[in-house]
Amino acid sequence: MPRDQSTVVDRGAGCLLGGALGDSFGAPVQYLGWAEIQREHGQEGVLSPPRPALVTDDTQLTLFTADGYLRAWVHGKATGEWEPVDAVWRSYKRWLVTQQSDGPEPGATGLIADERLFASRSPGLTCLRALAADEAPSPERPHNESSGCNGVTRTAPAGFAPSASIAYDLGCRFAALTHGGTGGWVSGGALALLVHLLAVRGRPLREAIDQVIGRVLRDDPYTANALNRAVVFADEHRELGGHAVRVDRLGSGWTGPEALAIAVHTVLLHPKPSQFVDAMRVAANHSGGSDATASLTGNVFGALHGTAALPRDWLSGLELVDVLDETGRDLGRSAVGLDFDESRYE
């Protein structure tokens, strides 16, 4: 059964805010090796996000995913026609405008009216090239073979779909709009399903992860194996007494399956509401895609525990915190049938 309605709404905000905190935490070190991180930040690595905590294109695109999904939800409620993949494709096209213009056009409304989103944060060429196409790709008709992590890092909003099966399907299809490699879009579905099970259905963490692995195995044994290794390594770590954690055994996080596996592993190691900071430090301090791995860790952690688990002092310096909070709450409200300001998504 779904959780209490207010809990789901709060976890919607927690999921988006947690992801953005992780994104901003890992961004300054995403291209550094572990030895370089230690030279610049000390032996323990990076310990807190910068101030201001600026997000990358991962968080920008997560917001545009949510915006497109909610536009489809509002339109479907009014007309009975529900086309979330098309709506998200159009939303990504609007994000592309923010990367090519200096600011919103006069009379712009909704997310694209916010001048703060007209900031280029070194978006990946895979996304830029895919979104320049005239027609939307799909898992069945991909435009490339990329399994990079920038597909999965924006699919968390799909977790607030009406059912687990729809959440998984939409997560896959949203990721496939830019990433055609099987791991690139299956990992997107896996994240969406995990968020749904945690935030909307209230499943225990380990049970939810096992269910995700079982579903993913039908589409991509490689991604399922990466997630299973994340669980096995977490179990081994606890058996060995929980000494210093290195996530490099799971890869660098540059691909979708690796990045999600690192996030799952990290939350399994630090599952308590009080352990968000510990989870961030593990997720970001490694040689590889630190913004992606920390962002996904934040998505999962926020979906599991909600906003109360997120450090207030970190949130106070976070870019776009108001938009992330309200959009996340609207996702939660849509999932449990509560009213929200639908005019924002018309």
N, C-alpha and C positions, 0 to 999 in steps of 0.2 A: 504493500500500500504506500501511496505517496506520504511524505512527511507533512507536518503541519504547514499550512499555506504560508505563514509568515517566515517559516524556516526556509522553505524553498526560495522565496523572494530574496532573503538575506544571502543564501548560497549563490544565487545568480550574481549578486554584487560581489560576493567574495571570490567567485571564480574569475571574473574579469579584472578585479582589482589585484588579486593575487598574481595573476598572469602578468599584469603590467609592472608590478613591483619586481617580479623576477626578471622581466625584460630589461628594466632599467638597471637592476643590480648586475646582471651579467654583461650588459652591452660594453662597458669600458674595457673588458678583458677578453672579448669574444675571439679575437684573432691572436691572442698571446698563448704561448706554451706555459706549462706550469712553472718552469724555472723563471720565465720572464715575469709571470704574475708575482712570484715571490720577491723578485728583485724590486718590483715597483710598489708592492703593497705589504711586504713583510712575509715572514715565514709561514704565517697562517693564511696568506692570500687576502683577497678583498673581503671586508667584514661588513660593509654597509653600502647602500646605494649612494651615489653622489647627490649633491643638492645644487640646483634642482635635479630631480630624478627624471631624466628625459627618456621617453620610450622610443622604440625603433619601429620600422614598418610592420613588425609582427603584431604589435598592439594596434597600430592604425588599421591594419587589415582585419583584425579581430573585431574592432568596432564596426567596420563596414560590413562584415559578415552578419553581425547582430542586427545592424540597420536593415540590411536586405531581407533577412529572415523575418523581422518584425513587420516590414512593409508587406511581405507576402501574407503574414498572419492577419494583418488588418484587412487587406484586400480580400482574402479568403472568407473572413468573417462576414464581410459586407456582400459578397457576390457568390460565394460557394465555389469559386475557382481558386485553387491553391497551387502556385507554381514557385516554390521557394528557390529552386536552383536558378531559374531565369532571373528572379528578383535579386539574388546574390550576385550573379554575373553582372547585372546592370549596376549594382552597388560597387562592385570592384572597378567597373569602368569610371564611376564617379571618383573613387580613390585615385585612379590614374590621372584624372584631371588635377587633383591636388598636387601631384608630382610634377606637373607641367605648367602650372600657373602660380602667380604670386599671391593670389588671394581669391576669396569668393566673388562671384559676379553679383551685381546689384539685384536685389530681390530673391537671392538664393534662400532656400529654406531647408530645414533638417540638418543632418550631420555636415553636409558640404557647405553650410553657411558658417561653420566655425573656423575662423581664420587660423586657429592653432594647428589644425590638421594640414594646413598648406606648408608642410615642412618635409623636405626630402631627407630621409634618414638612411641613405645608402641602400635602397631597395634592391633585391636580387634581380639579376638579369632574366632569370627564368620566369619570374612573375611578370616583369615588364613586357617581355616578348609575348608571353601567352595572352596577356590582356590586350595586346594590340591587335589580336585576331578579330575577324568579323563574326565568327560563330563560336559558341561556347563548346569547349572540349568536354569529354565525358570519359569514364573508365572504359567504355566500349569504343570510343573514338578519340583517343588521346592525340595531343599535338606534339608531345615529346616523350622521352623516356626517363624523365628526372624523378628521382626519389628523394630529393633534397628536403631539408627540414622545414622550409618555408611553406609547405603545404599544410602540415599538421599544426603549426603554431597559430593558426587562425580559426580552427574548426570548433573550438569549445562551445560557442553559442548554439551549435546544432544539438548539443546535449539537452536543450530545453524543449525539444520536439515532443509531440504527444505520446510517443511510445519508444521503447528501446530499439525496436527494429527500424523505425523511421529515423531516430537519432543516428544510428550507425550508417544507414543509407545516405542520409544528407551529409554526414561528415565525410564519407567517401567522395561524394559528388562535388562538394564544395572544394575539397583539396584537389580533385581531378581537374578543376577549372584551370589550374596552372601546372600541376605536376602529374604527368601521365604514367610514370613508373609505378608498378604495382605497390611497392612499399610506400611510395609517396602519397597515394590516396588511401590505402588500407589503414595506414597509421592515423590518418585524419578521421576515419570512421571509428577507429579504436578509441581515440581520445573522446570523441563525442559520446560514444556508448558509455565509457567510464564516467564521464561527467553526469550523464543521465542517471546511471545507477546510483551514484553517490548523492547528487544534489536533489534529484526529483524522487527517486524510489527509496532513498535512505538505506541502501545496502551497506553492510560492513565492508571495509576496504578490501580485505583479502578475498572475500566472496565476490565482490565486484570485479576485481582483477582476474580471478579465475574464469568468470563468465565472459569477460572480454577475450581472454586467450582462446577459449573454446569457440567463440564466434569468428575470430580472426583466422583461426586455423583452416576454416573452410575456403578462405580466399587467398591466403598468403602464408604458407608455413614459415617463411623466413621471418616475417614480423612476429608471428606467434612464438617462434623460438627465441627471438630477442626479448620478448616480454617474459617468457618463462625463465630465461637466464637471469633477468632482473630479480625475479622472485627467489630463485635458487641462491643467488649471491647474497641476497638480504638474509636468507635463513642461515647461510654459512657465516655471515658476519656476526649474527647474534650468538651462534654456537661458539665462536672464537672469542667471545667476551666483549665485542663491540669496540675494538681499537680503531685507530685512524682509518677513515674511509677514503678510498680512491675509486672513482667511478670509471676510470679509463678502461677497466676490464670489459666494459660494455660498449666501448667504441668512443669516438670523438663527438658524437652528437650532430654531425653535419648532415646525416640522412634522417628521414622521418622515423624509421624504426629504432635507430640508435637513440635519438633524442627522447622519444617517448619512453624507451626502456630505462634510460637514466633517470627520468622523472619518476617513473613508477618505483624504481629501486630506492630513490631518495626518500619518497614519502613512506615507503615501507620501513625504512630505517628510522624515520622521524615522524611517527604517525600522530603524536599528541598535539592538541591545540597550542600548547606552549612552545612547540619546537619549530615554528616557522622560520625563525632566523637561522637555526641550525641547518634546516633543510636547504635554505638559500645558499649557505656557504658551501655545502657539499655539492649542490647542483651546478654552481658557477666556477668553482676553483678546480679546473682541469684544463687540459690542452684540447681545445675544440670549440664547438658552438655554444659558448657559455650563455648567451642571451636566450637561445632557443631552449636549452635544457632547464635553465632557471625559470623561464616563462611557463613552460609546461608543468614544471613542479608547482608553481604558484597557482595555475589553473586547477590542478587536481587538489591541492591543499585547500584552496578556497572553496571548491565544490564540496569538500568533505566537512569543513569546519565553519565556513561562513566568515563574516567580517570581523567578528570578535577576536579571531586568531591572528589578525594582521596588525603589525606594530603601528600605533598611532603616529609616532614620530616619523616613520617612513612614509606613511600616507600623506602627511602634511606637506611633504616636499615633492609629491608625485604629480607629474604633468597629466592634465586631462582627468584628474581624479573625479571631478563632478560629473563629467560625461560618462565615464566608466561606471560609476556608482549607479546613476539613474538608468543607463542602458541595461546594466546587469539586473537591476530590480525589475525592469520591464520584461526582460526575458523570463524571470521567475514568475511574474504575474501572469504572463501569457500561458505558462505551463500549468498553472493551477486555476485559471479562469477568473482571476481578479481584474478589475477595471484598471486601466492606466490611460495616460493622455495619448490617444491614438492619432491625434492630429500631427504628432511629431513624425509619423511614419506614413503619411498619405502622399 
